[in-house]
Amino acid sequence: MATEYDLVILGGGTGGYVAAIRASQLGLKVAVVEKGKLGGTCLHKGCIPSKALLRSAEVFATTKRSEEFGVTTSGVELNFLKVQERKQGIVDQLHKGVQHLMKQGKIDVFEGIGRILGPSIFSPMPGTVSVEMNNGEENEMLIPKNVIVATGSRPRSLPGLDIDGEKVLSSDEALQLESLPASIIIVGGGVIGIEWASMLSDFEVDVTVLEFAERILPTEDEDISKEMQRLLTKKGVNVVTGAKVLPDTIQKDNDVVINAEHKGEQKQFKAEKLLVSVGRQANVEGIGLENTDIRVENGYILTNEYFQTKESHIYAIGDVIGGLQLAHVASHEGITAVEHMTNENPSPIDYSLVSKCVYSTPEVASVGYTEAEAKDQGRNVKIGKFSFRAIGKALVFGESDGFVKLVVDEDSEDLLGVHMIGPHVTDMISEAGLARVLDATPWEVAHTIHPHPTLSEAIGEAALAVDGKAIHS
């Protein structure tokens, strides 16, 4: 059976379903093809379940030090099955919410694998989507005016370091653990690796992080990386940077044993399990791209600033196009693509205005350029920095490690970047993001009266510190 649509979206993850809702709001007849569950990686294998586990880890770690707050407890124990039950309950609730949004928007959802066909009896142009239905029923043919490819990504591995789901895990398998290992090696010190290192350490797992680069969180400001390594080390995580893992040395008997080159010699590392966290690769296979003129380069679909592929009626968004592989980025790319195809004249996304977050303990959040990136652009830079140790609310929380750092153009007074590490900074970063969008100066940020006592006072003080005027330093 063939059905005509204004828009068919391949992938019902955060980018895909948000694009579908926006298209429905604009009066389009929309279908979403999803081979798994609506919500995609973010809801089922990424953002939400991992943050639920991180929250449980934070509560467990805080409870163990409750006497610092004058609260005496005894017999504090971790019930990891309950932790997993809570995580799944949150995921299930949000999944039902997304399903409701699809019904509310009168968006048709096809559960199966969608493949783009070339020119055929259905259309003289590539773009008809054949859906191989999960229930085994006959393929559905969807004939759209426009297509959005939002097929997302999956965990990447290293050649020779195969994921077996038992001893060697990706984040997908780690999220489904029924019990915690006594020890783990995490290969990769990027965002996902550091979140897992923080979480598992708080769950009392012995954690070793092996990072190939010379510092963890290599895309963050260098001062943030150094502080994160210091604080992870302080709570017992063994962080090894400049470590080249040698997959052919892996042994999987009772424990996982693997060697890594470090400072000119091979060192051996041993743990109960090994988690591979070396980034994600786009899902570009098996969706019919070969039937089109769409270009794929370095594993990612190429698009223009409005997310059109070389086939102008076929768009691509989210992880499948690379760039900032973040759920909130995919959502806004989806909205931009839909508004472009409906002649709403959207503005292209300025990725330097996108906030990034790491939900470890402590948290990390940033927007704009690092100090090194600003200097590489040839700018004269000045810095404002303020520690949470001088913030009353941080002391009340019992979480006073970390700081806020502003990177400012000395000549123009433009706010180039804001970088934070400390308590609840992932909730605070939106103020900095808005300041970047509005092209605010440090003076304007500093003269925004921040309520006392709040953690956000650190932003105002850091803005004053740019010109040496911080009050509490």
VOPAGU-2260 file (C-alpha; in pm, 1 decimal, decimal comma):
REM VOPAGU-2260
SITE   aa  ch    i         X         Y         Z
SITE  MET   A    0       0,0       0,0       0,0
SITE  ALA   A    1     131,1     348,4     -87,4
SITE  THR   A    2      47,4     659,6     111,1
SITE  GLU   A    3     140,3    1018,2      28,9
SITE  TYR   A    4     288,4    1254,1     287,7
SITE  ASP   A    5     426,8    1605,1     296,8
SITE  LEU   A    6     715,9    1478,7     511,0
SITE  VAL   A    7     855,2    1140,4     607,9
SITE  ILE   A    8    1116,9    1127,3     881,9
SITE  LEU   A    9    1354,4     832,9     914,4
SITE  GLY   A   10    1421,3     803,9    1286,9
SITE  GLY   A   11    1202,4     889,8    1585,1
SITE  GLY   A   12    1475,8    1009,2    1819,0
SITE  THR   A   13    1499,8    1355,8    1969,1
SITE  GLY   A   14    1574,0    1519,9    1635,1
SITE  GLY   A   15    1315,8    1321,7    1442,1
SITE  TYR   A   16    1017,4    1348,5    1672,5
SITE  VAL   A   17    1074,0    1719,3    1742,2
SITE  ALA   A   18    1092,0    1782,5    1365,1
SITE  ALA   A   19     768,2    1586,6    1326,2
SITE  ILE   A   20     590,5    1796,8    1589,2
SITE  ARG   A   21     706,7    2123,6    1430,2
SITE  ALA   A   22     596,0    2001,9    1087,3
SITE  SER   A   23     256,7    1906,7    1228,1
SITE  GLN   A   24     223,1    2253,9    1382,9
SITE  LEU   A   25     282,4    2399,8    1034,8
SITE  GLY   A   26       3,3    2188,2     886,9
SITE  LEU   A   27     207,7    1915,9     717,2
SITE  LYS   A   28      95,7    1555,1     689,2
SITE  VAL   A   29     379,9    1371,5     862,1
SITE  ALA   A   30     501,8    1016,1     911,7
SITE  VAL   A   31     784,7     892,9    1132,3
SITE  VAL   A   32     960,9     562,7    1068,1
SITE  GLU   A   33    1132,2     417,6    1375,0
SITE  LYS   A   34    1287,4      70,4    1396,2
SITE  GLY   A   35    1304,9      74,0    1776,7
SITE  LYS   A   36    1120,7     293,6    2023,0
SITE  LEU   A   37    1020,4     656,8    1985,1
SITE  GLY   A   38    1266,5     876,7    2169,5
SITE  GLY   A   39    1569,8     706,9    2019,1
SITE  THR   A   40    1913,3     689,1    2176,4
SITE  CYS   A   41    1867,4     991,4    2403,8
SITE  LEU   A   42    1560,9     853,2    2577,1
SITE  HIS   A   43    1643,4     483,3    2581,3
SITE  LYS   A   44    2022,1     446,6    2564,5
SITE  GLY   A   45    2174,5     784,6    2639,8
SITE  CYS   A   46    2077,3    1113,9    2802,9
SITE  ILE   A   47    1788,8    1008,4    3023,5
SITE  PRO   A   48    1889,6     664,5    3155,4
SITE  SER   A   49    2248,7     769,0    3217,9
SITE  LYS   A   50    2138,3    1082,4    3406,2
SITE  ALA   A   51    1898,1     874,0    3615,9
SITE  LEU   A   52    2189,5     650,4    3716,2
SITE  LEU   A   53    2409,2     954,6    3781,2
SITE  ARG   A   54    2144,1    1097,4    4012,5
SITE  SER   A   55    2127,1     772,6    4210,8
SITE  ALA   A   56    2506,7     772,2    4236,3
SITE  GLU   A   57    2500,1    1132,2    4360,6
SITE  VAL   A   58    2237,9    1051,1    4626,0
SITE  PHE   A   59    2434,7     745,3    4740,7
SITE  ALA   A   60    2759,0     942,3    4766,9
SITE  THR   A   61    2586,3    1229,5    4951,1
SITE  THR   A   62    2411,9     995,9    5194,1
SITE  LYS   A   63    2743,9     839,0    5292,7
SITE  ARG   A   64    2869,1    1180,2    5399,2
SITE  SER   A   65    2544,3    1290,0    5561,8
SITE  GLU   A   66    2710,4    1346,6    5899,8
SITE  GLU   A   67    2878,4    1652,5    5747,4
SITE  PHE   A   68    2527,6    1798,7    5732,8
SITE  GLY   A   69    2441,9    1695,1    6087,1
SITE  VAL   A   70    2236,7    1395,8    5975,1
SITE  THR   A   71    2337,6    1065,3    6132,2
SITE  THR   A   72    2262,0     757,9    5924,7
SITE  SER   A   73    2360,7     395,2    5952,9
SITE  GLY   A   74    2355,9      92,2    5731,2
SITE  VAL   A   75    2359,1     287,6    5405,2
SITE  GLU   A   76    2344,8      32,7    5125,3
SITE  LEU   A   77    2308,6      45,2    4750,6
SITE  ASN   A   78    2030,8    -160,1    4590,6
SITE  PHE   A   79    2139,4    -150,0    4228,7
SITE  LEU   A   80    1832,3    -335,1    4103,5
SITE  LYS   A   81    1617,9     -57,4    4254,7
SITE  VAL   A   82    1844,4     196,5    4086,4
SITE  GLN   A   83    1777,9      28,7    3753,0
SITE  GLU   A   84    1404,5       4,3    3822,8
SITE  ARG   A   85    1388,2     376,8    3892,8
SITE  LYS   A   86    1581,9     451,8    3574,4
SITE  GLN   A   87    1347,4     237,4    3365,7
SITE  GLY   A   88    1040,4     394,0    3524,2
SITE  ILE   A   89    1158,0     739,8    3418,1
SITE  VAL   A   90    1233,0     618,7    3064,2
SITE  ASP   A   91     892,4     447,9    3035,2
SITE  GLN   A   92     708,4     758,1    3155,7
SITE  LEU   A   93     884,0     981,5    2904,2
SITE  HIS   A   94     831,2     724,1    2627,1
SITE  LYS   A   95     456,7     736,4    2688,3
SITE  GLY   A   96     480,1    1114,8    2670,6
SITE  VAL   A   97     641,0    1105,1    2325,6
SITE  GLN   A   98     380,0     855,5    2203,4
SITE  HIS   A   99     108,9    1093,2    2325,3
SITE  LEU   A  100     269,3    1383,5    2139,4
SITE  MET   A  101     262,4    1183,5    1815,6
SITE  LYS   A  102    -108,8    1109,6    1857,2
SITE  GLN   A  103    -180,1    1469,3    1953,8
SITE  GLY   A  104      -7,8    1592,0    1637,0
SITE  LYS   A  105    -183,3    1331,2    1419,6
SITE  ILE   A  106     159,4    1201,9    1317,5
SITE  ASP   A  107     165,2     851,5    1170,9
SITE  VAL   A  108     428,5     625,3    1323,8
SITE  PHE   A  109     555,7     320,7    1132,7
SITE  GLU   A  110     748,8      68,5    1339,2
SITE  GLY   A  111    1010,7     -75,7    1109,4
SITE  ILE   A  112    1317,7      -6,3     898,2
SITE  GLY   A  113    1281,0     264,3     635,4
SITE  ARG   A  114    1484,0     267,1     315,2
SITE  ILE   A  115    1494,6     542,7      57,4
SITE  LEU   A  116    1422,7     421,1    -297,1
SITE  GLY   A  117    1554,8     564,5    -619,6
SITE  PRO   A  118    1331,2     686,4    -902,9
SITE  SER   A  119    1045,1     439,3    -939,8
SITE  ILE   A  120     682,7     399,5   -1043,1
SITE  PHE   A  121     593,9     596,2    -729,1
SITE  SER   A  122     806,7     902,6    -804,2
SITE  PRO   A  123    1048,6    1023,7   -1073,2
SITE  MET   A  124    1281,3    1143,9    -795,6
SITE  PRO   A  125    1456,6     947,2    -521,9
SITE  GLY   A  126    1276,6     969,7    -191,4
SITE  THR   A  127     998,1     716,1    -173,9
SITE  VAL   A  128    1044,0     527,5     152,8
SITE  SER   A  129     989,5     153,4     175,8
SITE  VAL   A  130     919,7      42,1     532,4
SITE  GLU   A  131    1004,1    -312,4     632,5
SITE  MET   A  132     753,9    -351,2     915,4
SITE  ASN   A  133     866,3    -497,4    1248,9
SITE  ASN   A  134     546,6    -704,2    1270,8
SITE  GLY   A  135     631,6    -892,2     952,4
SITE  GLU   A  136     345,9    -744,7     753,5
SITE  GLU   A  137     386,8    -638,6     391,5
SITE  ASN   A  138     614,8    -340,7     330,7
SITE  GLU   A  139     452,3       1,2     346,6
SITE  MET   A  140     534,2     250,1      72,4
SITE  LEU   A  141     546,1     613,1     179,8
SITE  ILE   A  142     556,0     878,8     -93,0
SITE  PRO   A  143     673,5    1208,5      56,6
SITE  LYS   A  144     734,6    1553,9     -83,5
SITE  ASN   A  145    1024,8    1585,4     159,4
SITE  VAL   A  146    1234,3    1347,8     369,2
SITE  ILE   A  147    1439,2    1405,1     682,4
SITE  VAL   A  148    1707,5    1149,7     766,3
SITE  ALA   A  149    1743,9    1142,6    1144,8
SITE  THR   A  150    1881,3     793,7    1198,7
SITE  GLY   A  151    2123,0     893,2    1474,9
SITE  SER   A  152    2436,4     709,6    1580,5
SITE  ARG   A  153    2567,8     414,4    1775,9
SITE  PRO   A  154    2870,0     360,3    2001,3
SITE  ARG   A  155    3199,6     340,5    1817,4
SITE  SER   A  156    3462,8      83,1    1904,9
SITE  LEU   A  157    3833,2      45,4    1835,4
SITE  PRO   A  158    3954,9    -199,7    1570,5
SITE  GLY   A  159    4021,7    -529,4    1744,9
SITE  LEU   A  160    3838,4    -426,6    2060,8
SITE  ASP   A  161    3509,8    -602,0    1996,2
SITE  ILE   A  162    3206,8    -540,8    2215,8
SITE  ASP   A  163    3093,1    -875,5    2355,8
SITE  GLY   A  164    2838,1    -747,5    2607,4
SITE  GLU   A  165    2993,8    -949,3    2888,3
SITE  LYS   A  166    3350,3    -840,8    2953,5
SITE  VAL   A  167    3380,5    -562,1    2697,6
SITE  LEU   A  168    3091,1    -317,3    2697,4
SITE  SER   A  169    2970,4      -8,6    2519,5
SITE  SER   A  170    2747,8     238,4    2700,6
SITE  ASP   A  171    2445,7      47,3    2563,9
SITE  GLU   A  172    2536,1    -267,5    2756,9
SITE  ALA   A  173    2657,1     -75,8    3062,2
SITE  LEU   A  174    2313,3      81,0    3101,9
SITE  GLN   A  175    2162,0    -266,3    3132,9
SITE  LEU   A  176    2396,7    -403,9    3400,2
SITE  GLU   A  177    2210,4    -601,1    3664,2
SITE  SER   A  178    2496,1    -573,9    3911,2
SITE  LEU   A  179    2798,5    -351,3    3943,3
SITE  PRO   A  180    3149,1    -480,3    3874,0
SITE  ALA   A  181    3411,5    -443,9    4144,1
SITE  SER   A  182    3640,6    -271,6    3894,3
SITE  ILE   A  183    3629,8    -131,1    3542,4
SITE  ILE   A  184    3863,4      12,2    3279,5
SITE  ILE   A  185    3709,3     294,1    3074,8
SITE  VAL   A  186    3876,6     347,2    2738,4
SITE  GLY   A  187    3811,5     710,3    2651,4
SITE  GLY   A  188    3805,8    1021,5    2867,0
SITE  GLY   A  189    3556,5    1225,7    2669,5
SITE  VAL   A  190    3212,2    1330,7    2789,4
SITE  ILE   A  191    3056,6     984,3    2806,6
SITE  GLY   A  192    3365,5     822,5    2958,6
SITE  ILE   A  193    3393,0    1086,6    3230,8
SITE  GLU   A  194    3023,9    1062,9    3318,4
SITE  TRP   A  195    3061,0     686,6    3360,8
SITE  ALA   A  196    3384,0     727,5    3557,9
SITE  SER   A  197    3216,0     969,7    3796,3
SITE  MET   A  198    2902,8     758,7    3834,6
SITE  LEU   A  199    3077,3     425,5    3887,5
SITE  SER   A  200    3325,7     578,0    4129,7
SITE  ASP   A  201    3034,6     714,0    4334,7
SITE  PHE   A  202    2887,7     362,3    4323,7
SITE  GLU   A  203    3216,5     242,7    4483,8
SITE  VAL   A  204    3353,5      75,2    4169,4
SITE  ASP   A  205    3732,6      88,6    4124,6
SITE  VAL   A  206    3770,0     294,8    3803,9
SITE  THR   A  207    4061,8     344,6    3565,0
SITE  VAL   A  208    4029,2     586,6    3271,9
SITE  LEU   A  209    4263,8     547,0    2973,9
SITE  GLU   A  210    4259,0     852,2    2747,5
SITE  PHE   A  211    4463,9     875,4    2425,6
SITE  ALA   A  212    4485,0    1257,3    2432,6
SITE  GLU   A  213    4707,2    1442,7    2675,4
SITE  ARG   A  214    4407,4    1546,4    2883,2
SITE  ILE   A  215    4056,6    1426,8    2960,0
SITE  LEU   A  216    3760,8    1621,0    2818,9
SITE  PRO   A  217    3990,7    1737,6    2538,2
SITE  THR   A  218    3723,4    1956,5    2373,6
SITE  GLU   A  219    3667,7    2159,0    2691,2
SITE  ASP   A  220    3877,5    2449,4    2815,1
SITE  GLU   A  221    4213,2    2326,5    2946,0
SITE  ASP   A  222    4152,6    2467,9    3295,6
SITE  ILE   A  223    3829,2    2266,4    3314,4
SITE  SER   A  224    4010,2    1947,0    3210,5
SITE  LYS   A  225    4277,9    1995,7    3473,6
SITE  GLU   A  226    4023,9    2059,2    3749,1
SITE  MET   A  227    3816,0    1756,7    3649,6
SITE  GLN   A  228    4122,1    1531,3    3654,0
SITE  ARG   A  229    4221,1    1666,5    3995,4
SITE  LEU   A  230    3876,4    1605,1    4141,4
SITE  LEU   A  231    3835,0    1259,3    3987,2
SITE  THR   A  232    4176,4    1162,4    4119,9
SITE  LYS   A  233    4076,6    1299,7    4460,5
SITE  LYS   A  234    3785,1    1057,0    4475,8
SITE  GLY   A  235    3996,8     761,6    4372,9
SITE  VAL   A  236    3969,0     737,9    3994,2
SITE  ASN   A  237    4294,3     638,4    3824,3
SITE  VAL   A  238    4319,5     875,1    3526,8
SITE  VAL   A  239    4588,5     792,9    3270,0
SITE  THR   A  240    4627,5    1037,8    2981,7
SITE  GLY   A  241    4847,9     995,3    2676,4
SITE  ALA   A  242    4760,6     625,8    2683,4
SITE  LYS   A  243    4737,1     432,7    2356,3
SITE  VAL   A  244    4534,1     118,7    2419,2
SITE  LEU   A  245    4663,3    -192,7    2238,1
SITE  PRO   A  246    4356,6    -403,8    2150,0
SITE  ASP   A  247    4562,0    -705,5    2040,7
SITE  THR   A  248    4690,5    -746,7    2397,4
SITE  ILE   A  249    4346,4    -800,2    2548,9
SITE  GLN   A  250    4286,7   -1110,9    2759,5
SITE  LYS   A  251    3943,9   -1208,7    2888,0
SITE  ASP   A  252    3959,0   -1479,9    3149,9
SITE  ASN   A  253    3823,2   -1403,3    3495,3
SITE  ASP   A  254    3920,4   -1039,9    3448,2
SITE  VAL   A  255    3992,8    -819,7    3149,0
SITE  VAL   A  256    4363,2    -750,3    3102,4
SITE  ILE   A  257    4487,3    -503,0    2843,3
SITE  ASN   A  258    4809,3    -313,7    2771,3
SITE  ALA   A  259    4852,2      49,2    2678,2
SITE  GLU   A  260    5153,2     247,4    2562,3
SITE  HIS   A  261    5222,3     524,1    2810,6
SITE  LYS   A  262    5528,3     746,4    2820,8
SITE  GLY   A  263    5726,6     521,8    2591,3
SITE  GLU   A  264    5655,7     191,1    2760,5
SITE  GLN   A  265    5379,6     -67,0    2779,0
SITE  LYS   A  266    5175,0     -83,5    3095,9
SITE  GLN   A  267    4921,5    -348,7    3188,8
SITE  PHE   A  268    4575,6    -269,8    3327,3
SITE  LYS   A  269    4336,6    -517,6    3482,7
SITE  ALA   A  270    3969,3    -498,1    3582,6
SITE  GLU   A  271    3651,7    -703,6    3597,9
SITE  LYS   A  272    3503,8    -525,8    3294,4
SITE  LEU   A  273    3610,4    -284,5    3022,5
SITE  LEU   A  274    3391,2      -1,7    2888,0
SITE  VAL   A  275    3472,6     134,5    2542,2
SITE  SER   A  276    3382,2     502,6    2519,8
SITE  VAL   A  277    3555,9     644,0    2213,1
SITE  GLY   A  278    3273,1     834,9    2048,3
SITE  ARG   A  279    2982,0     747,3    1822,5
SITE  GLN   A  280    2941,3     665,2    1454,1
SITE  ALA   A  281    2654,2     767,4    1230,2
SITE  ASN   A  282    2386,5     521,7    1120,9
SITE  VAL   A  283    2415,4     569,5     745,2
SITE  GLU   A  284    2402,8     204,9     638,1
SITE  GLY   A  285    2094,8      21,7     516,2
SITE  ILE   A  286    1875,1     328,8     464,9
SITE  GLY   A  287    1904,8     355,7      86,5
SITE  LEU   A  288    2148,9     644,0      52,7
SITE  GLU   A  289    2309,8     459,6    -237,8
SITE  ASN   A  290    1985,3     513,0    -433,1
SITE  THR   A  291    2035,3     888,6    -417,6
SITE  ASP   A  292    2299,3    1151,6    -492,4
SITE  ILE   A  293    2341,4    1218,7    -120,2
SITE  ARG   A  294    2709,2    1251,8     -29,2
SITE  VAL   A  295    2864,0    1080,6     271,8
SITE  GLU   A  296    3207,4    1195,5     386,8
SITE  ASN   A  297    3406,7    1047,5     675,9
SITE  GLY   A  298    3098,0     850,2     771,9
SITE  TYR   A  299    2861,6    1149,3     791,4
SITE  ILE   A  300    2596,4    1286,6     555,8
SITE  LEU   A  301    2691,9    1622,0     403,9
SITE  THR   A  302    2433,8    1901,4     419,2
SITE  ASN   A  303    2413,3    2275,7     369,4
SITE  GLU   A  304    2336,7    2523,7     650,5
SITE  TYR   A  305    1965,4    2440,8     627,9
SITE  PHE   A  306    2037,8    2065,5     641,2
SITE  GLN   A  307    1954,2    1992,1     278,6
SITE  THR   A  308    2154,2    1711,0     121,9
SITE  LYS   A  309    2258,1    1707,5    -241,8
SITE  GLU   A  310    1900,4    1590,8    -303,9
SITE  SER   A  311    1735,5    1922,2    -214,9
SITE  HIS   A  312    1408,5    1762,5     -97,7
SITE  ILE   A  313    1595,1    1525,3     136,8
SITE  TYR   A  314    1731,8    1673,6     457,8
SITE  ALA   A  315    1951,2    1520,6     730,2
SITE  ILE   A  316    1986,1    1621,8    1095,3
SITE  GLY   A  317    2137,8    1512,7    1424,9
SITE  ASP   A  318    2418,3    1267,4    1488,3
SITE  VAL   A  319    2402,3    1135,5    1132,1
SITE  ILE   A  320    2556,4    1462,5    1004,6
SITE  GLY   A  321    2828,1    1479,6    1273,1
SITE  GLY   A  322    2919,7    1808,6    1436,1
SITE  LEU   A  323    2789,0    1853,9    1789,7
SITE  GLN   A  324    2624,4    1519,8    1859,9
SITE  LEU   A  325    2386,8    1649,7    2123,8
SITE  ALA   A  326    2013,6    1591,8    2166,4
SITE  HIS   A  327    1927,7    1961,7    2192,5
SITE  VAL   A  328    2128,2    2030,9    1877,1
SITE  ALA   A  329    1941,9    1759,7    1683,3
SITE  SER   A  330    1609,0    1908,3    1794,2
SITE  HIS   A  331    1697,1    2255,6    1671,6
SITE  GLU   A  332    1840,4    2119,0    1347,7
SITE  GLY   A  333    1510,0    1939,7    1293,0
SITE  ILE   A  334    1310,8    2257,9    1352,5
SITE  THR   A  335    1538,2    2452,9    1117,1
SITE  ALA   A  336    1503,1    2189,0     843,9
SITE  VAL   A  337    1123,6    2184,9     869,5
SITE  GLU   A  338    1098,1    2563,6     871,0
SITE  HIS   A  339    1325,7    2581,4     567,8
SITE  MET   A  340    1119,8    2335,1     364,0
SITE  THR   A  341     802,6    2528,2     454,1
SITE  ASN   A  342     955,3    2867,5     360,4
SITE  GLU   A  343     950,8    3002,7     716,1
SITE  ASN   A  344    1297,8    3158,1     657,5
SITE  PRO   A  345    1479,2    3023,6     963,3
SITE  SER   A  346    1821,6    3153,8    1060,8
SITE  PRO   A  347    2109,8    2908,6    1026,3
SITE  ILE   A  348    2230,5    2767,1    1358,8
SITE  ASP   A  349    2538,2    2933,5    1508,8
SITE  TYR   A  350    2702,8    2637,8    1682,3
SITE  SER   A  351    2923,2    2866,3    1891,9
SITE  LEU   A  352    2605,1    2960,9    2078,9
SITE  VAL   A  353    2524,6    2601,6    2176,2
SITE  SER   A  354    2571,3    2508,0    2541,9
SITE  LYS   A  355    2742,9    2176,4    2620,4
SITE  CYS   A  356    2713,3    1980,6    2944,0
SITE  VAL   A  357    2886,0    1695,9    3127,7
SITE  TYR   A  358    2669,7    1548,1    3403,9
SITE  SER   A  359    2949,0    1411,4    3619,3
SITE  THR   A  360    3015,4    1508,7    3980,8
SITE  PRO   A  361    3118,7    1785,4    3964,0
SITE  GLU   A  362    2926,6    1894,0    3657,9
SITE  VAL   A  363    3080,7    2074,1    3361,0
SITE  ALA   A  364    2906,9    2320,6    3130,2
SITE  SER   A  365    3033,6    2553,5    2860,4
SITE  VAL   A  366    2929,4    2776,4    2573,5
SITE  GLY   A  367    3139,5    2953,6    2311,9
SITE  TYR   A  368    3514,4    2944,1    2262,7
SITE  THR   A  369    3781,8    2810,9    2494,3
SITE  GLU   A  370    4073,3    3033,4    2586,7
SITE  ALA   A  371    4298,7    2844,2    2343,8
SITE  GLU   A  372    4045,2    2867,8    2058,5
SITE  ALA   A  373    4006,3    3241,9    2111,7
SITE  LYS   A  374    4382,1    3293,1    2103,6
SITE  ASP   A  375    4408,5    3077,5    1790,3
SITE  GLN   A  376    4167,0    3322,5    1625,8
SITE  GLY   A  377    4424,1    3595,5    1691,2
SITE  ARG   A  378    4221,8    3768,9    1960,1
SITE  ASN   A  379    4363,4    3953,2    2257,7
SITE  VAL   A  380    4204,1    3769,3    2545,6
SITE  LYS   A  381    4136,9    3854,6    2906,9
SITE  ILE   A  382    3999,2    3613,7    3165,0
SITE  GLY   A  383    3759,8    3639,5    3456,6
SITE  LYS   A  384    3760,6    3348,2    3698,5
SITE  PHE   A  385    3578,1    3291,0    4025,5
SITE  SER   A  386    3582,6    2993,3    4262,3
SITE  PHE   A  387    3274,8    2834,8    4415,1
SITE  ARG   A  388    3465,2    2827,3    4745,8
SITE  ALA   A  389    3367,3    3191,4    4793,8
SITE  ILE   A  390    2999,0    3130,7    4715,7
SITE  GLY   A  391    2777,3    3088,2    5020,9
SITE  LYS   A  392    2522,2    2861,9    4848,0
SITE  ALA   A  393    2799,8    2623,8    4737,8
SITE  LEU   A  394    2916,6    2594,0    5098,4
SITE  VAL   A  395    2556,9    2534,2    5208,4
SITE  PHE   A  396    2530,7    2255,9    4950,9
SITE  GLY   A  397    2860,7    2110,4    5065,7
SITE  GLU   A  398    2989,3    2125,6    4708,8
SITE  SER   A  399    3239,3    2407,7    4676,7
SITE  ASP   A  400    3493,2    2263,9    4430,7
SITE  GLY   A  401    3516,4    2424,2    4088,5
SITE  PHE   A  402    3488,6    2765,8    3929,5
SITE  VAL   A  403    3335,8    2983,8    3659,4
SITE  LYS   A  404    3564,6    3116,1    3385,4
SITE  LEU   A  405    3483,6    3387,2    3130,4
SITE  VAL   A  406    3685,5    3434,8    2811,8
SITE  VAL   A  407    3657,7    3791,2    2681,9
SITE  ASP   A  408    3791,7    3982,7    2381,7
SITE  GLU   A  409    4004,1    4259,7    2533,7
SITE  ASP   A  410    3960,0    4490,0    2234,9
SITE  SER   A  411    3583,9    4464,1    2176,5
SITE  GLU   A  412    3467,3    4348,4    2523,1
SITE  ASP   A  413    3278,3    4064,1    2348,3
SITE  LEU   A  414    3202,7    3764,6    2567,5
SITE  LEU   A  415    3365,5    3480,2    2373,9
SITE  GLY   A  416    3313,9    3185,4    2604,5
SITE  VAL   A  417    3193,4    3075,5    2947,0
SITE  HIS   A  418    3324,2    2761,1    3113,9
SITE  MET   A  419    3204,9    2616,3    3443,3
SITE  ILE   A  420    3287,6    2321,6    3664,4
SITE  GLY   A  421    3106,2    2274,4    3991,1
SITE  PRO   A  422    2765,4    2213,2    4148,9
SITE  HIS   A  423    2459,7    2237,4    3922,6
SITE  VAL   A  424    2643,5    2424,6    3647,4
SITE  THR   A  425    2443,2    2240,3    3380,4
SITE  ASP   A  426    2141,1    2434,7    3505,2
SITE  MET   A  427    2335,7    2761,8    3524,6
SITE  ILE   A  428    2482,2    2756,3    3174,1
SITE  SER   A  429    2166,2    2889,6    3008,4
SITE  GLU   A  430    2234,2    3235,2    3152,9
SITE  ALA   A  431    2570,5    3230,3    2979,8
SITE  GLY   A  432    2409,9    3096,6    2663,5
SITE  LEU   A  433    2161,1    3382,7    2661,9
SITE  ALA   A  434    2443,2    3629,5    2721,8
SITE  ARG   A  435    2618,5    3492,9    2412,4
SITE  VAL   A  436    2300,4    3508,4    2202,4
SITE  LEU   A  437    2244,2    3871,2    2306,6
SITE  ASP   A  438    2612,9    3954,0    2255,5
SITE  ALA   A  439    2637,5    4071,3    2615,2
SITE  THR   A  440    2953,6    4219,2    2761,2
SITE  PRO   A  441    3101,2    4121,1    3098,3
SITE  TRP   A  442    2979,9    4459,0    3229,6
SITE  GLU   A  443    2621,2    4369,1    3141,6
SITE  VAL   A  444    2651,6    4024,7    3300,8
SITE  ALA   A  445    2811,2    4174,0    3612,7
SITE  HIS   A  446    2536,3    4434,2    3646,8
SITE  THR   A  447    2263,3    4172,8    3627,3
SITE  ILE   A  448    2177,7    4150,7    3996,3
SITE  HIS   A  449    2216,8    3786,3    4092,0
SITE  PRO   A  450    2007,1    3684,3    4392,4
SITE  HIS   A  451    2183,9    3589,0    4714,5
SITE  PRO   A  452    2249,4    3321,4    4815,7
SITE  THR   A  453    2261,6    3137,0    4483,0
SITE  LEU   A  454    2520,8    2947,6    4287,5
SITE  SER   A  455    2465,3    3187,8    3998,0
SITE  GLU   A  456    2645,1    3460,6    4193,3
SITE  ALA   A  457    2964,9    3295,3    4068,1
SITE  ILE   A  458    2877,3    3409,4    3714,6
SITE  GLY   A  459    2836,3    3770,6    3823,9
SITE  GLU   A  460    3158,2    3760,6    4025,4
SITE  ALA   A  461    3350,5    3604,5    3733,9
SITE  ALA   A  462    3221,2    3884,8    3510,4
SITE  LEU   A  463    3349,7    4141,2    3758,8
SITE  ALA   A  464    3679,2    3951,4    3782,7
SITE  VAL   A  465    3743,7    4013,5    3410,9
SITE  ASP   A  466    3852,1    4365,7    3506,6
SITE  GLY   A  467    3977,6    4280,4    3855,0
SITE  LYS   A  468    3661,4    4402,7    4029,6
SITE  ALA   A  469    3529,8    4082,0    4189,9
SITE  ILE   A  470    3386,1    4162,5    4531,9
SITE  HIS   A  471    3444,1    3837,0    4719,5
SITE  SER   A  472    3786,4    3730,1    4594,8
